[in-house]
Amino acid sequence: MAIRRILIANRGEIATRIIRTCRQLGIEAVLAASEADRDSLPARLADRTVCIGPARATDSYLKVETIVQAALGVGACAIHPGYGFLSERAALARLCEEHGIIFIGPTAAQIDAVGDKLRARREAEAAAVPVVPGGAIESVVDAMALARRIGAPLLVKAVGGGGGRGMKRVDHLEDLPAAIALAASEAGAAFGDARVYLERFVTHGRHVEVQLLGDGAGRVVHLGERDCSVQRRYQKLIEETPAPGLTDGFRHRLHEAAVRFAERLAYRGAGTVEFLVDTERDSFHFLEMNARIQVEHPVTEAVTGIDLVAEQIAIASGDGLRLGQSDIRGRGCAMECRVNAEDPHRDFQPSPGLVSAVSWPAGPGIRVDTHIAPGSRVPPFYDSLLAKIIAHTPDRAATLALLRRAIGATCVTGVATNLGFHAAALADREFATGAVDTGFVARLLDGRSAPLQDASRG
Amino acid sequence: MSLTAKDVAEITRLLEESAFDELSLEVDGLKLTLRRSADGDVRSAEGAAAVAPLPAPVAPPASVARSAAPCTAPARGAGVLDVPAPLLGTFYRAPKPGAPPFVEVGSPVEEDSIVGIIEVMKLMNTVRAGMRGTVTEILGRDGVLVEYGETLLRIAPAT
């Protein structure tokens, strides 16, 4: 069924990004915007914007019934949820199914299957995909026995969590009962599910994820991997593809494991399987699957030349997978910096406000995904992502040099940004060598990593 | 000095656009309290009589401050107030198909008079006038989607 009109249930740069593909495909884009986003760039770009509620996300972007009602009211036959907000809420997918609206994403059952992290672990084991040592806990006694087998340090994780949320690190086993109690009560409040489980904490790991597309009938292709190890408190800052320093054999095993996992679920649409990679031990472990388009999808698009949002829409329309595995080839290296409105001098606190002036980089090999123009407001209610700056060239060294110049040419005034952090990270020797682990940002901020040259901070 | 209905409407608009939930203002012994209700629209704390030009000059009261001048929305023209949609949904002017509308132009309304229904996924939400007065204009169309904050109708408040 051809989709003629899509309701975009999101905001910010991803709303702008989805509108762009809709336009190319000749599909009408209707934006569901909160009161705070009525005058935003995507609201101006969309064919129509409907105000779904007040600024606070719980009163607007997170209201499942309102979103579906808005789609019905504007005559949209499909909803694109973007990332975050309702993108991985089975309730939205289910309500869409009930009302004959196409949810551009996986089925409600698939969202449930990967949203429950313990169930996802079991699915991974069943698909012969290695998982981090750990497991479910029934009681504190039980937990202590398991913790002794795993050994410290370990993580207490929320079954309903993910993306770094709902985790507690335990360095000494005697702290475990207190950490479990705290994690369970926080998980109950944050996710409505107080169940927690244990996993070994891997000190020196790399975060590598595999991009997948599935037709919903059991056929799955991968679009290579992304290295997202440059993280601060589990928030990704720089992503790149291909992941540096992996052997072809290792890379192949990683791709195959991700495909096996998604095939077992007969996964539909775009999704990502995240792995913790230990290159020293030549091993990888399943972390979780993200059942949505991801923030960092443009690096994959850059090297493969495939529009992932267009493929999402094609799969949702019932066209199935238009690509075979042999049609997909990564060319060159792409790298992305997430420019956030946050103040590095104040512990990266969000810095909302009015963007008085802005100048984004442009030129061959540069892509900027943003919703920010001069005069744009950065409301305090949502995440602080201003833009993603992506560079793509035939090799990593050239990409790194191009991205450095692009970051240097970027200017945002009115709100504090992390551009200085990016300049420092891209100038860092360890990062230039490649294959950094998730401890890199902490080392960089501690000044323990040596910059290649003076990079302005702030 | 005193506050006119236009002033109150302007202050209400400022509160609506701000990140704050409540606003208290004291001017020459006149006390105005505006508070956001759970559904996000701005209401007066007391929700008493309709906004009207206040008698001026106001004699400074000895002890008790005057109660707040309530309002639901920015003024539209002199003394006419908008009734905004408290949520997005399908607007209905009548309780069921074929039944007479809740209100017509010229209908007198009380604060708690029902002026319409907004349906969200089979859930019917009643919309009340929020003020005493007379309906001067009906903008919301029956059976059509209304956005959050869209003006459904206008009321000339009783003085």
Interface residues (C-beta under 8 A of the other chain):
Chain A: E35 V50 C51 I52 G53 P54 A55 R56 D59 S60 E65 T66 V68 Q69 A70 G73 V74 L95 P380
Chain B: A19 D39 G40 L87 L88 G89 T90 E119 V120 M121 L123 V144 L145 E147 Y148 G149 E150
